[in-house]
Amino acid sequence: MKKKIILAMIIIVLIIIGVLFAVSLRTNKNENSLERILNKGTFILGLDDSFPPMGFRNEDNEIVGFDIDVAKEVCNRLGVELVLQPISWTAKEQELNSYNIDCIWNGMSIDDDRKEKMSLSMPYLENKMSFVVKEDNTINSLSGLKGKKVGVQSGSTAEKILQESEILNELGEVVSYSENITAFMDLEINQIDSVFLDDVVANYYISTNDKLYRVLEEALQEEQYAIGFRKQDTELRDRVNEILTEMKKDGTLAEISTKWFGKDITIIEGN
């Protein structure tokens, strides 16, 4: 008898949980993406936390960067708490679609594949993809990379651009890294001859680390950065776009850009 009572109680609890879960699903279905963020009071930003100056860890192991400062102000104006969630860059779409994060905001380049898989914000920064070599290296042009070993971040648009470029067949080897910092470490000890990455990141890394590196003048491709949301999260995307426009208009975006880049390099129109 006792076992039957316990079993009945377990069944009742499971039924209650099922009902609550169904109600939750209906509620979430009726909520738009902006309402969901406002109701839960948090905005979870997914990032590669080793991508200076957009988002990275400082000497105190705090996540800082241009994108982080902008996101903090956006969340302040939304009235929600910013939560920073480091993720594997190769699994970023999966993290987003599993609702582990609310957006991907980390110097993410716009390309056709991401346009198809995500709902992208307006572009906010321009960038180009460049090769970095050590100052004393004899490589001065793209032709000088023939037979050389080049490092690139796995899952990045840099990797995709390199794989699709004509120069690929001229290279000796392409080495993939989980993040650019490790690639630079291998460049330092001559394990690779060059690192291919975002120009914005390359110049910041060189200037802040006093490295005797240089960026080749020839670049493979120019691009723009945007924030990635789930395909259906258009209300949240549109509200973030509105706030970014407000920040451009009132000078807040220029202040943040000047802090990290020495001048306002954002491309958002303040109207």
N, C-alpha and C positions, 0 to 999 in steps of 0.2 A: 504493500500500500504506500509506504513511504517513498519507494522508488517511483511509483506512478505519479505521486504528487510533485516530486522534483522534476520529473520529465514534463509534466503539464506546465509547470512554472517556466521551464526553459523554453517550451514552445510559445507560451504567452509573451515572454520577453523578446523572442525572435520576431514574433508578429508585430510587436510594438516598434521594434527597431526598423522593420521593413516599412511600416506605415510612415514613420518619421522620415525615413530615407526617401520615400516616394513624395512626401510633402515637400521635402527639401529640393528634390529635383524639379517639381512643379514651380516652386518659388524661384529657383535659379533660372528656369526657363523663361519666366515672365519678367525677370529683371534684365535690363539691358546692361552692357558691360560697364558703363559709367556708374550706374546705380549700385552694381555689385561692389565696386571699389569703395564708393562712399559709404555703403552699409557696413562693409567689413572693416573699414577704417585703416587699411594698409594697402600699399602699392609695392609689389615685389618686383624688383629690378634684377634681371638676370645678366650676368657679365662674366667675362674673362678677367680675373683680378690681377693680371700681369700685362696690362695693355696701356702703358703710360703714353700720353698724359690723359687719356680718356677715362680710364678706371684702373687703379693699381693700388698696391699696398705700400705705405710709407715706412719710415724707419720704426715707427711704433706699431706696425702691423695693422694700421687703420686703412680702410679702403677710401681713397681720395681720387680726385681727377676732375677734369672739365665736365664730363658727362654727369659725374656725381653731384657737382655743385648745381648744375642746371636742374637735375632731377629733384634735388632737395627743394629748390625754389618752386618748381612745378607742384610738388606735393604740399608745400606750405600753402600755396594758393588753392589747391584742391581741398585742404583741410584734412589730409590723411598722413599717416606715418610712412616714410620711405624705409623699405626693408631691402638690404643688399644681399643678393644670393649668388655667390660664385657658382659657375656651371662649367661643364666641359663644352668648349666651343663647337666641337663636332656633334654634340647632342642638343644644341640649342633649340631647334625646332621641336624636338621631342619634349624637352622641358616645358616649352611654351604650351604645346597642345595638351600636355598632361595636367595643366593648371598648376604646376609647381612654381611658375613665375607668371607675372602679368605682362611683362614686356621684355624685349631684348634691347638693351640701350648701352652700347659700348663701342662706339666708332664702327658701327656695322654698315658696310658698303651696300649700296643699292645695285642689284643685278636682276635679270629677268626671272631667275629661279626664285629669288626671295619675293619678288613682286607677285609671283604665282602662289606661293605658299603662305604669305603673310599679308597683313594690312599694314602698309608702311606710312609713317608720318611724312610730313613735308621734309625735303632735304634741309639740313641745317649747317653743314660744313662741306667744303670741297677738298678733294684730296687727289693725289696721284700715286701710282705704284712704282717704287724705285728700288734700285740696287745700292746697297751699302758695302763699301770695301774699306780695308785698313788704309790709313793715310800713305804708308810707304809701299802700297801695292802698285804694280805697274799697270793695272787695269784702269783704263781711262774712258772706255766706251763699251757699248754692248758687244761689239765684235771682240773685245778683249776677254769676254767671258767664255769664249770657245774652249771646250775641254775642261772647264772649271767646275768646282763643286759649290752648289748654291743651296742655302738653307731657306725654308719657308714654313710658316705656321700651318699645321694640318687643319683642314676645314675652313680656312679663310678664303676670301675672294682672291687674295694674292696667290694662293695655291692654284685656284681655278684659272686665273689669268695666265699664270706661268705655264700650266699644263696645256693651255690652248694657244700659246704663242708660237711664232715661227722660230724663236730662239731656242726653244726647248730641245730640239734635235742637235743643236750646237753644243749644249752643255755636257759636261762630263758626267755629272750626277746631281740629282735633286734629293736633298735630305729633308724629311718632314720632322717638325718639332711640335710639341704640345703648346708652346708659347714662344714668343720672340726673344725673351730674355735668355733662354737656354741657347737659342741660335747665336745670339751675340757672344755668349760665353765661349762657344765653339769657334766663332770667328776670332776671338781674342787669342786663342791658343793654336790658331792655324789649322783647325780640323776641317774648316770649310773656307772658301775663298770670298764668299759674298752672302749677304742676307737680302732677300727680296721681301719688301713689306711696304706698309703705308708711309708716305713721305712725312706726314704729320708726326707719326710715332718715331720715325728714324731721326728726324731733326731734334725732337725733344730729348730722346735718349742720348744723342751725341752731346748736346749742349749742357745737359744736367749731370752727365757722368764724366765730363772732361776727357772723352775718348778721342784718340787720334784716328777717327774714321771720317770718311767723306761719302757724300751721296753723288752717284753718277748723274750728270746732267740729263742724259737720255732716260726717259721713263717709258713704261710700256702702255699705261692707260690712265686716264683721268677718271675720277668717280666722285660720288657724293655719299655722305653719311645720312642715315635715317634711323628712326626708332621702329622696331618690329613688334606688332601686336598680332593676336590671333585674327584669322581672316574675318571672323564675324564681329570682332570687337570695334566696330566703326564709331560708336558713340564715345568710347574712351579715347580712341585715336583723335577724333575731331576736337574733343575738349582739350587734349594736350596741345594740339596744333594752335588752338585759340590762345592758350596761355603762353606758348612760345612767341606768338605774334605780339601779345601784350608786353612780354619781357623785352622784345626787340624795340618796341615803341617807347617804353619808359626808360630804356638804357640799362636795365639789369643784365641783359644778355651781353652787352658790350663790356660791362664791368667784369663779368666772369671770364669772358674771352681774353681781355687784357691781362687778367691775373695769370692765365696759363700760357698765352701766346705773345704777350707784349702789345697786342693790338686786337681790334675787333675783326675777326676773320669769318664770322658767321654770315650766312647767305639768306637768312629769313627776312622777308619784307615786313616792315613794321606798319602795315596798314591792313 
